[in-house]
């Protein structure tokens, strides 16, 4: 089903003549990789940035260090900032940023357990959606569920 969702989303982007770019932390390039497998992906996929380390969030995408310190690298605030930072680097119609906790060792706590994912989507400088979702399972299952969620969300919005 996952490939069908991504293909459907990709075809919808092509039909609507929209382009997309990703700022990926938690998914570490998986979104761009999966979307690149859609037939004619070059018509909609511009590219992305993998910013797994907080230093890249700061230096490449312009997320303020104080924001990362105050809210943690895995937070809605940082996800919003890295998405907006991406929009200054890449020319696309839609920008999606993803941070979160796919395995232990980050900023997890009882209120933000492993499996918590933050997604921020922007189109024409306006928020398309901002989500905080909780997935369970292995690191692979969490990343896969995140990719599926984003494809479904885009399909419903577009």
Backbone as JSON, one array per atom type, in Angstrom:
{
  "sequence": "XXXXXXXXXXXXXXXXXXXXXXXXXXXXXXXXXXXXXXXXXXXXXXXXXXXXXXXXXXXXXXXXXXXXXXXXXXXXXXXXXXXXXXXXXXXXXXXXXXXXXXXXXXXXXXXXXXXXXXXXXXXXXXXXXXXXXXXXXXXXXXXXXXXXXXXXXXXXXX",
  "N": [[0.82, -1.2, 0.0], [2.01, 1.21, 0.65], [3.69, 2.11, -1.48], [1.73, 2.62, -3.36], [0.41, 4.81, -2.19], [2.44, 6.77, -2.24], [2.94, 6.91, -4.98], [0.42, 7.8, -5.85], [0.33, 10.31, -4.59], [2.56, 11.53, -5.79], [1.73, 11.58, -8.5], [-0.44, 13.27, -8.26], [0.84, 15.64, -7.5], [2.21, 16.1, -9.9], [0.04, 16.42, -11.7], [-1.07, 18.77, -10.69], [0.95, 20.45, -11.15], [2.93, 21.04, -9.23], [5.81, 21.49, -7.18], [8.11, 19.92, -4.87], [10.03, 19.88, -1.83], [12.19, 18.56, 0.72], [13.07, 18.78, 4.18], [14.81, 16.83, 6.12], [15.12, 15.21, 9.15], [14.45, 13.15, 11.19], [13.61, 11.22, 9.32], [15.76, 11.01, 7.65], [16.36, 11.28, 4.83], [14.69, 9.46, 3.67], [12.14, 10.22, 2.75], [12.65, 11.76, 0.41], [13.97, 9.77, -1.05], [11.97, 7.75, -1.34], [9.96, 9.19, -2.73], [11.36, 9.73, -5.03], [11.17, 7.46, -6.51], [8.82, 7.46, -7.88], [7.22, 7.38, -11.03], [8.29, 9.7, -13.41], [9.28, 11.46, -11.48], [11.01, 13.61, -11.56], [9.49, 15.69, -12.43], [8.26, 16.81, -10.25], [9.73, 16.5, -7.87], [12.1, 18.31, -6.23], [14.23, 18.17, -4.41], [16.18, 17.87, -1.41], [17.25, 18.22, 2.03], [19.2, 16.49, 4.29], [19.24, 16.67, 7.63], [20.24, 15.54, 10.1], [21.9, 15.91, 12.32], [22.02, 18.39, 14.87], [23.69, 20.57, 14.43], [23.73, 20.95, 11.66], [21.12, 21.72, 11.26], [21.25, 24.24, 12.36], [23.47, 25.56, 10.96], [23.08, 25.16, 8.17], [20.31, 25.39, 7.69], [19.52, 27.5, 9.2], [18.31, 27.43, 11.73], [17.83, 28.83, 14.85], [20.3, 28.48, 17.39], [19.59, 28.85, 20.04], [16.89, 28.26, 19.98], [16.91, 25.52, 19.46], [18.19, 24.67, 21.78], [16.33, 25.5, 23.73], [13.88, 24.21, 22.99], [14.54, 21.63, 22.09], [16.06, 19.51, 19.54], [14.14, 17.89, 18.41], [11.24, 18.91, 17.96], [8.16, 20.82, 17.62], [8.66, 23.53, 17.16], [11.33, 23.71, 16.23], [11.08, 22.13, 13.97], [9.35, 23.66, 12.38], [11.01, 25.9, 11.97], [13.19, 24.74, 10.55], [11.9, 23.97, 8.25], [11.07, 26.41, 7.17], [13.6, 27.5, 6.81], [14.58, 25.82, 4.82], [13.02, 26.67, 2.7], [14.29, 28.95, 1.97], [16.55, 28.09, 0.78], [15.97, 26.41, -1.37], [14.14, 26.36, -4.39], [10.9, 25.74, -4.58], [7.45, 24.62, -4.59], [6.13, 23.43, -2.43], [7.17, 22.77, 0.86], [8.47, 20.48, 3.15], [9.16, 19.65, 6.45], [10.69, 17.44, 8.79], [11.07, 16.22, 12.01], [11.94, 14.22, 14.88], [11.61, 11.34, 17.04], [12.93, 8.4, 16.44], [14.2, 6.36, 17.65], [15.64, 5.4, 20.83], [17.63, 7.82, 22.68], [17.53, 10.45, 22.03], [15.71, 13.36, 22.72], [13.75, 12.17, 24.21], [11.04, 11.71, 26.51], [8.57, 11.15, 29.14], [6.37, 12.65, 28.17], [7.02, 12.95, 25.55], [7.58, 10.46, 23.93], [9.69, 7.86, 22.38], [8.97, 7.5, 18.98], [7.48, 9.7, 18.6], [6.76, 12.12, 16.25], [7.36, 15.08, 14.43], [5.95, 17.18, 12.04], [6.07, 19.61, 9.53], [4.54, 21.55, 7.09], [4.71, 23.71, 4.33], [3.36, 25.97, 1.98], [3.73, 28.36, -0.47], [4.66, 30.24, 1.45], [2.79, 29.89, 3.43], [1.35, 28.0, 6.05], [0.65, 24.68, 5.4], [0.1, 22.36, 6.85], [0.64, 21.28, 10.22], [1.86, 18.8, 12.2], [1.82, 16.64, 15.0], [2.61, 13.48, 15.65], [2.26, 10.14, 16.88], [3.92, 7.23, 16.5], [4.36, 3.66, 16.61], [6.52, 0.84, 17.22], [9.35, -0.59, 15.49], [12.37, 1.22, 14.57], [12.44, 1.34, 11.78], [9.7, 0.86, 11.23], [8.55, 3.17, 12.31], [9.68, 5.21, 10.73], [8.74, 4.43, 8.19], [5.97, 4.64, 8.63], [5.82, 7.37, 9.0], [6.5, 8.4, 6.45], [4.33, 7.37, 4.98], [2.23, 8.69, 6.29], [2.73, 11.38, 5.64], [2.44, 11.31, 2.83], [-0.29, 10.59, 2.68], [-1.46, 12.79, 3.98], [-0.75, 14.92, 2.26], [-2.13, 14.1, -0.07], [-4.76, 14.36, 0.82], [-4.93, 17.11, 1.18], [-4.2, 18.28, -1.26]],
  "CA": [[0.0, 0.0, 0.0], [2.87, 2.38, 0.77], [4.11, 2.58, -2.81], [0.53, 3.18, -3.99], [0.21, 6.15, -1.63], [3.48, 7.67, -2.73], [2.67, 7.1, -6.4], [-0.77, 8.64, -5.97], [0.73, 11.65, -4.2], [3.43, 12.04, -6.85], [0.93, 11.88, -9.68], [-1.25, 14.46, -7.93], [1.75, 16.79, -7.61], [2.44, 16.33, -11.33], [-1.2, 16.96, -12.28], [-1.27, 20.13, -10.21], [2.17, 21.18, -11.51], [3.55, 21.5, -7.99], [7.09, 20.89, -6.84], [8.24, 19.66, -3.44], [11.37, 19.68, -1.26], [12.12, 18.03, 2.08], [14.12, 18.95, 5.18], [14.6, 15.58, 6.85], [15.95, 14.81, 10.26], [14.06, 11.8, 11.63], [13.49, 10.29, 8.18], [17.13, 10.9, 7.11], [16.41, 11.14, 3.39], [13.75, 8.43, 3.21], [11.07, 10.85, 1.97], [13.18, 12.06, -0.94], [14.25, 8.5, -1.7], [10.71, 7.1, -1.73], [9.29, 9.99, -3.75], [12.15, 9.67, -6.27], [10.82, 6.23, -7.22], [7.59, 7.69, -8.64], [7.43, 7.65, -12.45], [8.37, 11.13, -13.71], [9.54, 12.2, -10.24], [11.69, 14.85, -11.91], [8.51, 16.75, -12.7], [7.78, 17.41, -9.0], [10.7, 16.41, -6.76], [13.24, 19.2, -6.39], [15.33, 17.62, -3.62], [16.04, 18.02, 0.02], [18.4, 18.3, 2.91], [19.18, 15.62, 5.47], [19.84, 17.46, 8.72], [20.11, 14.68, 11.27], [22.63, 16.56, 13.42], [21.52, 19.74, 15.19], [24.57, 21.6, 13.85], [23.26, 21.23, 10.3], [19.89, 22.5, 11.39], [21.68, 25.61, 12.61], [24.35, 26.17, 9.97], [22.55, 25.07, 6.82], [18.91, 25.79, 7.59], [19.31, 28.73, 9.94], [17.54, 27.29, 12.98], [18.6, 29.45, 15.93], [20.82, 27.56, 18.4], [18.79, 29.05, 21.25], [15.62, 27.54, 19.78], [17.22, 24.1, 19.64], [18.46, 24.48, 23.2], [15.1, 25.7, 24.51], [12.8, 23.28, 22.64], [15.18, 20.39, 21.65], [16.06, 19.36, 18.08], [12.93, 17.18, 18.02], [10.15, 19.72, 18.5], [7.42, 21.53, 16.57], [9.29, 24.82, 16.89], [12.5, 23.49, 15.39], [10.59, 21.6, 12.68], [8.86, 24.82, 11.64], [12.16, 26.71, 11.57], [13.98, 24.11, 9.5], [11.1, 24.0, 7.03], [11.19, 27.78, 6.64], [14.98, 27.64, 6.35], [14.68, 25.11, 3.54], [12.38, 27.49, 1.66], [15.25, 29.99, 1.56], [17.63, 27.42, 0.05], [15.5, 25.66, -2.54], [12.96, 26.92, -5.05], [9.85, 24.74, -4.76], [6.12, 25.09, -4.19], [5.8, 22.85, -1.12], [8.32, 22.4, 1.69], [8.09, 19.65, 4.28], [10.2, 19.37, 7.41], [10.37, 16.33, 9.7], [11.97, 15.85, 13.1], [11.26, 13.29, 15.77], [12.35, 10.33, 17.78], [12.69, 7.08, 15.87], [14.87, 5.4, 18.51], [16.1, 6.04, 22.06], [18.89, 8.55, 22.65], [17.29, 11.86, 21.73], [15.12, 14.14, 23.8], [12.53, 11.5, 24.64], [10.62, 11.77, 27.9], [7.22, 10.59, 29.2], [5.44, 13.42, 27.34], [7.5, 12.88, 24.17], [8.28, 9.17, 23.85], [10.16, 7.38, 21.08], [7.84, 7.34, 18.08], [6.9, 11.03, 18.4], [7.25, 12.74, 15.02], [6.85, 16.43, 14.16], [5.96, 17.46, 10.6], [5.6, 20.96, 9.19], [4.45, 21.71, 5.64], [4.48, 25.09, 3.92], [3.17, 26.25, 0.55], [3.63, 29.8, -0.71], [4.88, 30.91, 2.73], [1.66, 29.66, 4.34], [1.33, 26.66, 6.6], [-0.32, 23.7, 4.89], [-0.27, 21.61, 8.05], [1.66, 21.0, 11.23], [1.38, 17.62, 12.9], [2.58, 15.87, 15.99], [2.01, 12.15, 15.61], [2.97, 9.12, 17.64], [3.94, 5.92, 15.86], [5.0, 2.66, 17.46], [7.24, -0.21, 16.52], [10.79, -0.45, 15.27], [12.79, 2.45, 13.91], [11.97, 1.2, 10.4], [8.25, 1.02, 11.22], [8.25, 4.58, 12.59], [10.04, 5.99, 9.54], [7.8, 4.06, 7.13], [4.67, 5.23, 8.97], [5.95, 8.82, 8.77], [6.42, 8.62, 5.0], [2.93, 7.11, 4.61], [1.4, 9.76, 6.86], [2.94, 12.6, 4.85], [1.79, 11.11, 1.53], [-1.75, 10.66, 2.89], [-1.81, 14.17, 4.32], [-0.67, 15.7, 1.03], [-3.24, 13.69, -0.94], [-6.02, 14.94, 1.35], [-4.88, 18.57, 1.06], [-4.09, 18.68, -2.66]],
  "C": [[0.87, 1.26, 0.0], [3.27, 2.95, -0.59], [2.93, 3.2, -3.54], [0.27, 4.6, -3.5], [1.2, 7.15, -2.2], [3.28, 7.94, -4.22], [1.47, 8.02, -6.62], [-0.43, 10.1, -5.64], [1.6, 12.28, -5.28], [2.66, 12.42, -8.1], [0.05, 13.11, -9.46], [-0.39, 15.73, -8.01], [2.03, 17.13, -9.08], [1.21, 16.97, -11.97], [-1.4, 18.42, -11.91], [-0.07, 21.04, -10.51], [2.82, 21.84, -10.29], [4.87, 20.78, -7.78], [7.21, 20.8, -5.32], [9.71, 19.48, -3.06], [11.22, 19.3, 0.21], [13.33, 18.47, 2.91], [13.92, 17.79, 6.16], [15.62, 15.37, 7.95], [15.61, 13.37, 10.61], [14.02, 10.79, 10.49], [14.78, 10.17, 7.38], [17.2, 10.62, 5.62], [15.41, 10.14, 2.82], [12.62, 9.02, 2.39], [11.53, 11.11, 0.55], [13.43, 10.76, -1.7], [12.97, 7.83, -2.2], [10.0, 7.87, -2.84], [10.06, 9.96, -5.08], [11.82, 8.44, -7.1], [9.53, 6.35, -8.03], [7.97, 7.95, -10.11], [7.34, 9.15, -12.69], [8.58, 11.99, -12.47], [10.23, 13.53, -10.51], [10.76, 16.0, -12.21], [8.03, 17.44, -11.42], [8.81, 17.43, -7.88], [11.91, 17.28, -7.05], [14.44, 18.65, -5.64], [15.09, 17.82, -2.15], [17.36, 18.09, 0.74], [18.19, 17.31, 4.05], [19.94, 16.35, 6.56], [19.66, 16.71, 10.03], [20.76, 15.32, 12.5], [22.14, 17.99, 13.61], [22.39, 20.84, 14.58], [24.18, 21.94, 12.42], [21.96, 22.02, 10.31], [20.23, 23.98, 11.56], [22.41, 26.22, 11.42], [23.76, 26.19, 8.57], [21.15, 25.65, 6.69], [18.55, 26.99, 8.45], [18.43, 28.63, 11.17], [18.38, 27.9, 14.1], [19.04, 28.42, 16.99], [20.01, 27.65, 19.69], [17.46, 28.31, 21.16], [15.82, 26.04, 19.99], [17.45, 23.8, 21.11], [17.18, 24.55, 24.03], [14.07, 24.59, 24.26], [13.26, 21.87, 22.29], [15.12, 20.27, 20.12], [14.8, 18.67, 17.55], [11.74, 17.89, 18.65], [9.4, 20.4, 17.36], [8.07, 22.85, 16.19], [10.48, 24.69, 15.94], [12.08, 22.97, 14.01], [10.08, 22.74, 11.8], [10.04, 25.64, 11.11], [12.98, 26.06, 10.47], [13.22, 24.06, 8.19], [11.18, 25.38, 6.37], [12.6, 28.05, 6.13], [15.2, 26.97, 5.0], [14.1, 25.96, 2.41], [13.27, 28.64, 1.2], [16.38, 29.41, 0.72], [17.21, 26.86, -1.3], [14.25, 26.34, -3.09], [11.98, 25.79, -5.33], [8.52, 25.34, -4.33], [5.76, 24.65, -2.77], [7.09, 22.44, -0.42], [7.8, 21.59, 2.87], [9.31, 19.39, 5.14], [9.75, 18.29, 8.38], [11.47, 16.2, 10.75], [11.23, 14.84, 13.97], [12.21, 12.28, 16.35], [12.01, 8.95, 17.23], [13.34, 5.96, 16.69], [15.32, 6.13, 19.78], [17.41, 6.81, 21.85], [18.75, 10.01, 22.28], [16.72, 12.56, 22.94], [13.83, 13.5, 24.33], [12.31, 11.67, 26.14], [9.18, 11.25, 27.96], [6.19, 11.34, 28.34], [5.8, 13.37, 25.85], [8.3, 11.58, 24.01], [8.84, 8.89, 22.46], [8.93, 7.08, 20.24], [7.13, 8.66, 17.81], [7.58, 11.68, 17.19], [6.57, 14.09, 14.84], [7.01, 16.7, 12.67], [5.42, 18.87, 10.39], [5.63, 21.08, 7.68], [4.03, 23.14, 5.31], [4.28, 25.14, 2.41], [2.96, 27.75, 0.4], [3.71, 30.6, 0.6], [3.72, 30.78, 3.7], [1.67, 28.21, 4.8], [0.25, 25.82, 5.95], [-0.84, 22.85, 6.04], [0.94, 21.49, 8.96], [1.1, 19.87, 12.07], [2.37, 17.13, 13.94], [1.88, 14.52, 16.03], [2.87, 11.19, 16.41], [2.8, 7.79, 16.93], [4.63, 4.94, 16.79], [5.72, 1.65, 16.58], [8.72, 0.1, 16.41], [11.09, 0.9, 14.63], [12.31, 2.45, 12.45], [10.46, 1.43, 10.31], [7.84, 2.48, 11.43], [8.54, 5.44, 11.36], [9.06, 5.7, 8.41], [6.42, 4.68, 7.39], [4.69, 6.74, 8.74], [5.82, 9.16, 7.29], [4.98, 8.44, 4.53], [2.03, 8.26, 5.07], [1.51, 11.03, 6.01], [2.29, 12.47, 3.48], [0.27, 11.22, 1.65], [-2.2, 12.09, 3.16], [-1.78, 15.04, 3.07], [-1.81, 15.37, 0.07], [-4.53, 14.36, -0.47], [-6.07, 16.46, 1.17], [-4.9, 19.02, -0.41], [-5.36, 18.33, -3.43]]
}
